[in-house]
Protein backbone atom coordinates (compact mmCIF):
# COMPACT_ATOMS: atom_id res chain seq x y z
CA UNK A 1 0.00 0.00 0.00
CA UNK A 2 1.38 3.40 -1.00
CA UNK A 3 1.75 6.75 0.74
CA UNK A 4 -1.16 7.89 -1.40
CA UNK A 5 -3.34 5.25 0.24
CA UNK A 6 -2.25 6.49 3.66
CA UNK A 7 -3.26 10.02 2.66
CA UNK A 8 -6.63 8.69 1.51
CA UNK A 9 -7.17 7.12 4.95
CA UNK A 10 -6.50 10.45 6.67
CA UNK A 11 -8.71 12.31 4.22
CA UNK A 12 -11.55 9.88 4.88
CA UNK A 13 -11.24 10.57 8.61
CA UNK A 14 -11.46 14.31 7.96
CA UNK A 15 -14.61 13.90 5.85
CA UNK A 16 -16.32 11.78 8.48
CA UNK A 17 -15.27 14.31 11.09
CA UNK A 18 -16.83 17.18 9.15
CA UNK A 19 -20.08 15.37 8.39
CA UNK A 20 -20.73 13.85 11.82
CA UNK A 21 -19.06 15.86 14.55
CA UNK A 22 -20.03 19.28 13.18
CA UNK A 23 -17.31 21.03 15.14
CA UNK A 24 -18.22 19.58 18.55
CA UNK A 25 -15.49 18.04 20.77
CA UNK A 26 -17.43 14.77 20.73
CA UNK A 27 -20.91 13.67 19.87
CA UNK A 28 -23.47 12.61 22.47
CA UNK A 29 -23.95 8.86 22.42
CA UNK A 30 -27.72 8.94 21.84
CA UNK A 31 -28.34 5.69 20.04
CA UNK A 32 -25.94 3.50 22.01
CA UNK A 33 -23.02 1.50 20.71
CA UNK A 34 -23.01 -0.33 17.41
CA UNK A 35 -21.11 -3.39 16.13
CA UNK A 36 -17.73 -2.29 14.78
CA UNK A 37 -17.35 0.67 17.15
CA UNK A 38 -13.75 0.94 18.36
CA UNK A 39 -13.19 1.30 22.11
CA UNK A 40 -10.20 2.83 23.86
CA UNK A 41 -10.09 2.03 27.58
CA UNK A 42 -8.37 4.27 30.12
CA UNK A 43 -4.88 3.03 30.92
CA UNK A 44 -4.54 1.02 34.12
CA UNK A 45 -2.07 2.96 36.26
CA UNK A 46 -0.97 -0.32 37.91
CA UNK A 47 0.40 -1.56 34.57
CA UNK A 48 3.97 -0.31 34.90
CA UNK A 49 5.18 -1.59 31.52
CA UNK A 50 2.31 0.11 29.71
CA UNK A 51 3.06 3.26 31.70
CA UNK A 52 6.70 3.27 30.61
CA UNK A 53 5.86 2.62 26.96
CA UNK A 54 3.16 5.28 27.04
CA UNK A 55 5.69 7.76 28.44
CA UNK A 56 8.15 6.86 25.67
CA UNK A 57 5.43 7.35 23.07
CA UNK A 58 4.79 10.77 24.57
CA UNK A 59 8.44 11.72 24.06
CA UNK A 60 8.18 10.69 20.41
CA UNK A 61 4.79 12.18 19.71
CA UNK A 62 3.61 15.14 21.78
CA UNK A 63 0.10 14.73 20.40
CA UNK A 64 -0.25 11.53 22.43
CA UNK A 65 -1.99 12.31 25.73
CA UNK A 66 -1.31 8.91 27.30
CA UNK A 67 -4.90 8.58 28.51
CA UNK A 68 -5.68 5.14 27.07
CA UNK A 69 -3.87 1.94 26.23
CA UNK A 70 -6.11 -1.10 25.85
CA UNK A 71 -8.42 -1.31 22.81
CA UNK A 72 -11.24 -3.49 21.55
CA UNK A 73 -14.23 -3.33 19.27
CA UNK A 74 -17.94 -3.95 19.72
CA UNK A 75 -18.92 -7.35 18.35
CA UNK A 76 -22.61 -7.26 19.29
CA UNK A 77 -25.18 -5.32 21.30
CA UNK A 78 -27.79 -7.61 22.86
CA UNK A 79 -31.49 -6.84 23.33
CA UNK A 80 -31.02 -6.45 27.10
CA UNK A 81 -28.43 -3.71 26.51
CA UNK A 82 -25.40 -5.91 27.18
CA UNK A 83 -22.36 -5.20 25.01
CA UNK A 84 -20.13 -7.95 23.66
CA UNK A 85 -16.60 -6.69 23.00
CA UNK A 86 -13.77 -8.45 21.13
CA UNK A 87 -10.50 -7.94 22.97
CA UNK A 88 -6.98 -9.36 23.09
CA UNK A 89 -5.68 -9.67 26.63
CA UNK A 90 -2.53 -11.00 28.27
CA UNK A 91 -3.16 -14.51 29.58
CA UNK A 92 -6.35 -14.89 27.56
CA UNK A 93 -5.59 -14.01 23.96
CA UNK A 94 -8.47 -12.99 21.72
CA UNK A 95 -11.81 -13.43 23.46
CA UNK A 96 -15.31 -12.00 23.68
CA UNK A 97 -16.11 -10.09 26.88
CA UNK A 98 -19.69 -9.30 27.89
CA UNK A 99 -20.38 -5.98 29.63
CA UNK A 100 -23.70 -5.17 31.26
CA UNK A 101 -24.24 -1.91 29.40
CA UNK A 102 -22.26 1.23 28.53
CA UNK A 103 -21.64 2.25 32.14
CA UNK A 104 -19.98 -1.08 32.96
CA UNK A 105 -17.25 -0.36 30.40
CA UNK A 106 -15.66 2.11 32.81
CA UNK A 107 -13.81 5.13 31.43
CA UNK A 108 -13.81 4.60 27.69
CA UNK A 109 -13.59 6.57 24.46
CA UNK A 110 -15.67 5.40 21.51
CA UNK A 111 -14.86 5.82 17.82
CA UNK A 112 -17.21 5.01 14.94
CA UNK A 113 -14.72 4.37 12.13
CA UNK A 114 -16.65 1.67 10.28
CA UNK A 115 -19.64 2.91 8.31
CA UNK A 116 -22.16 0.68 6.52
CA UNK A 117 -21.11 -2.21 8.74
CA UNK A 118 -21.21 -5.67 7.16
CA UNK A 119 -22.20 -7.89 10.08
CA UNK A 120 -21.37 -11.08 8.22
CA UNK A 121 -17.76 -10.00 7.62
CA UNK A 122 -17.46 -8.79 11.22
CA UNK A 123 -18.78 -12.10 12.56
CA UNK A 124 -16.51 -14.19 10.33
CA UNK A 125 -13.43 -12.15 11.22
CA UNK A 126 -14.15 -12.35 14.94
CA UNK A 127 -14.88 -16.08 15.02
CA UNK A 128 -11.74 -16.81 12.98
CA UNK A 129 -9.59 -14.98 15.53
CA UNK A 130 -11.15 -16.19 18.79
CA UNK A 131 -8.61 -18.13 20.81
CA UNK A 132 -5.54 -16.64 19.11
CA UNK A 133 -2.76 -16.14 21.65
CA UNK A 134 -1.68 -12.74 22.93
CA UNK A 135 1.43 -11.32 21.26
CA UNK A 136 3.76 -10.78 24.23
CA UNK A 137 6.53 -9.76 21.84
CA UNK A 138 4.57 -6.54 21.26
CA UNK A 139 6.41 -4.83 24.11
CA UNK A 140 9.77 -5.51 22.47
CA UNK A 141 8.54 -4.47 19.01
CA UNK A 142 6.90 -1.32 20.36
CA UNK A 143 10.23 -0.33 21.90
CA UNK A 144 12.05 -1.13 18.66
CA UNK A 145 9.55 0.86 16.64
CA UNK A 146 10.09 3.85 18.89
CA UNK A 147 13.87 3.58 18.58
CA UNK A 148 13.85 3.20 14.79
CA UNK A 149 11.43 6.07 14.31
CA UNK A 150 13.46 8.32 16.59
CA UNK A 151 16.75 7.56 14.80
CA UNK A 152 15.66 7.30 11.18
CA UNK A 153 12.03 8.40 10.87
CA UNK A 154 11.23 5.02 9.31
CA UNK A 155 8.69 2.37 10.26
CA UNK A 156 9.24 -1.26 11.16
CA UNK A 157 7.23 -3.65 9.04
CA UNK A 158 4.81 -5.75 11.01
CA UNK A 159 5.53 -9.47 11.36
CA UNK A 160 2.24 -11.21 10.64
CA UNK A 161 1.48 -14.29 12.75
CA UNK A 162 -1.42 -15.83 14.66
CA UNK A 163 -0.72 -13.83 17.83
CA UNK A 164 -2.43 -10.52 18.51
CA UNK A 165 -2.26 -7.45 20.67
CA UNK A 166 -5.41 -5.41 21.13
CA UNK A 167 -4.03 -2.80 18.70
CA UNK A 168 -3.35 -5.42 16.04
CA UNK A 169 -6.81 -6.94 16.47
CA UNK A 170 -8.52 -3.59 15.92
CA UNK A 171 -6.30 -2.77 12.93
CA UNK A 172 -7.00 -6.12 11.29
CA UNK A 173 -10.74 -5.82 11.91
CA UNK A 174 -10.79 -2.47 10.12
CA UNK A 175 -8.72 -3.96 7.30
CA UNK A 176 -11.13 -6.91 6.98
CA UNK A 177 -14.04 -4.45 6.78
CA UNK A 178 -12.34 -2.73 3.84
CA UNK A 179 -11.77 0.47 5.83
CA UNK A 180 -8.13 0.25 7.04
CA UNK A 181 -6.78 2.50 9.76
CA UNK A 182 -3.22 2.44 8.46
CA UNK A 183 -0.86 0.88 5.97
CA UNK A 184 -1.28 -2.90 6.12
CA UNK A 185 2.37 -3.78 6.73
CA UNK A 186 3.11 -1.00 9.20
CA UNK A 187 3.57 -2.02 12.83
CA UNK A 188 0.61 -0.47 14.71
CA UNK A 189 1.28 2.19 17.33
CA UNK A 190 -1.61 3.58 19.33
CA UNK A 191 -0.83 7.32 18.77
CA UNK A 192 -0.95 6.81 15.00
CA UNK A 193 -4.28 4.99 15.30
CA UNK A 194 -5.84 7.59 17.59
CA UNK A 195 -4.81 10.45 15.28
CA UNK A 196 -7.00 8.89 12.61
CA UNK A 197 -9.77 7.80 14.98
CA UNK A 198 -10.07 11.19 16.71
CA UNK A 199 -11.95 12.43 13.68
CA UNK A 200 -14.74 9.94 14.38
CA UNK A 201 -14.87 10.01 18.17
CA UNK A 202 -18.47 9.89 19.40
CA UNK A 203 -17.95 9.88 23.17
C-alpha positions in Angstrom: 0.0 0.0 0.0 1.4 3.4 -1.0 1.7 6.7 0.7 -1.2 7.9 -1.4 -3.3 5.2 0.2 -2.2 6.5 3.7 -3.3 10.0 2.7 -6.6 8.7 1.5 -7.2 7.1 4.9 -6.5 10.4 6.7 -8.7 12.3 4.2 -11.5 9.9 4.9 -11.2 10.6 8.6 -11.5 14.3 8.0 -14.6 13.9 5.8 -16.3 11.8 8.5 -15.3 14.3 11.1 -16.8 17.2 9.1 -20.1 15.4 8.4 -20.7 13.8 11.8 -19.1 15.9 14.5 -20.0 19.3 13.2 -17.3 21.0 15.1 -18.2 19.6 18.5 -15.5 18.0 20.8 -17.4 14.8 20.7 -20.9 13.7 19.9 -23.5 12.6 22.5 -24.0 8.9 22.4 -27.7 8.9 21.8 -28.3 5.7 20.0 -25.9 3.5 22.0 -23.0 1.5 20.7 -23.0 -0.3 17.4 -21.1 -3.4 16.1 -17.7 -2.3 14.8 -17.3 0.7 17.1 -13.7 0.9 18.4 -13.2 1.3 22.1 -10.2 2.8 23.9 -10.1 2.0 27.6 -8.4 4.3 30.1 -4.9 3.0 30.9 -4.5 1.0 34.1 -2.1 3.0 36.3 -1.0 -0.3 37.9 0.4 -1.6 34.6 4.0 -0.3 34.9 5.2 -1.6 31.5 2.3 0.1 29.7 3.1 3.3 31.7 6.7 3.3 30.6 5.9 2.6 27.0 3.2 5.3 27.0 5.7 7.8 28.4 8.2 6.9 25.7 5.4 7.3 23.1 4.8 10.8 24.6 8.4 11.7 24.1 8.2 10.7 20.4 4.8 12.2 19.7 3.6 15.1 21.8 0.1 14.7 20.4 -0.2 11.5 22.4 -2.0 12.3 25.7 -1.3 8.9 27.3 -4.9 8.6 28.5 -5.7 5.1 27.1 -3.9 1.9 26.2 -6.1 -1.1 25.9 -8.4 -1.3 22.8 -11.2 -3.5 21.6 -14.2 -3.3 19.3 -17.9 -3.9 19.7 -18.9 -7.4 18.3 -22.6 -7.3 19.3 -25.2 -5.3 21.3 -27.8 -7.6 22.9 -31.5 -6.8 23.3 -31.0 -6.4 27.1 -28.4 -3.7 26.5 -25.4 -5.9 27.2 -22.4 -5.2 25.0 -20.1 -8.0 23.7 -16.6 -6.7 23.0 -13.8 -8.4 21.1 -10.5 -7.9 23.0 -7.0 -9.4 23.1 -5.7 -9.7 26.6 -2.5 -11.0 28.3 -3.2 -14.5 29.6 -6.3 -14.9 27.6 -5.6 -14.0 24.0 -8.5 -13.0 21.7 -11.8 -13.4 23.5 -15.3 -12.0 23.7 -16.1 -10.1 26.9 -19.7 -9.3 27.9 -20.4 -6.0 29.6 -23.7 -5.2 31.3 -24.2 -1.9 29.4 -22.3 1.2 28.5 -21.6 2.2 32.1 -20.0 -1.1 33.0 -17.3 -0.4 30.4 -15.7 2.1 32.8 -13.8 5.1 31.4 -13.8 4.6 27.7 -13.6 6.6 24.5 -15.7 5.4 21.5 -14.9 5.8 17.8 -17.2 5.0 14.9 -14.7 4.4 12.1 -16.7 1.7 10.3 -19.6 2.9 8.3 -22.2 0.7 6.5 -21.1 -2.2 8.7 -21.2 -5.7 7.2 -22.2 -7.9 10.1 -21.4 -11.1 8.2 -17.8 -10.0 7.6 -17.5 -8.8 11.2 -18.8 -12.1 12.6 -16.5 -14.2 10.3 -13.4 -12.2 11.2 -14.2 -12.4 14.9 -14.9 -16.1 15.0 -11.7 -16.8 13.0 -9.6 -15.0 15.5 -11.2 -16.2 18.8 -8.6 -18.1 20.8 -5.5 -16.6 19.1 -2.8 -16.1 21.6 -1.7 -12.7 22.9 1.4 -11.3 21.3 3.8 -10.8 24.2 6.5 -9.8 21.8 4.6 -6.5 21.3 6.4 -4.8 24.1 9.8 -5.5 22.5 8.5 -4.5 19.0 6.9 -1.3 20.4 10.2 -0.3 21.9 12.1 -1.1 18.7 9.5 0.9 16.6 10.1 3.9 18.9 13.9 3.6 18.6 13.9 3.2 14.8 11.4 6.1 14.3 13.5 8.3 16.6 16.7 7.6 14.8 15.7 7.3 11.2 12.0 8.4 10.9 11.2 5.0 9.3 8.7 2.4 10.3 9.2 -1.3 11.2 7.2 -3.7 9.0 4.8 -5.8 11.0 5.5 -9.5 11.4 2.2 -11.2 10.6 1.5 -14.3 12.8 -1.4 -15.8 14.7 -0.7 -13.8 17.8 -2.4 -10.5 18.5 -2.3 -7.4 20.7 -5.4 -5.4 21.1 -4.0 -2.8 18.7 -3.3 -5.4 16.0 -6.8 -6.9 16.5 -8.5 -3.6 15.9 -6.3 -2.8 12.9 -7.0 -6.1 11.3 -10.7 -5.8 11.9 -10.8 -2.5 10.1 -8.7 -4.0 7.3 -11.1 -6.9 7.0 -14.0 -4.5 6.8 -12.3 -2.7 3.8 -11.8 0.5 5.8 -8.1 0.3 7.0 -6.8 2.5 9.8 -3.2 2.4 8.5 -0.9 0.9 6.0 -1.3 -2.9 6.1 2.4 -3.8 6.7 3.1 -1.0 9.2 3.6 -2.0 12.8 0.6 -0.5 14.7 1.3 2.2 17.3 -1.6 3.6 19.3 -0.8 7.3 18.8 -1.0 6.8 15.0 -4.3 5.0 15.3 -5.8 7.6 17.6 -4.8 10.5 15.3 -7.0 8.9 12.6 -9.8 7.8 15.0 -10.1 11.2 16.7 -12.0 12.4 13.7 -14.7 9.9 14.4 -14.9 10.0 18.2 -18.5 9.9 19.4 -18.0 9.9 23.2 
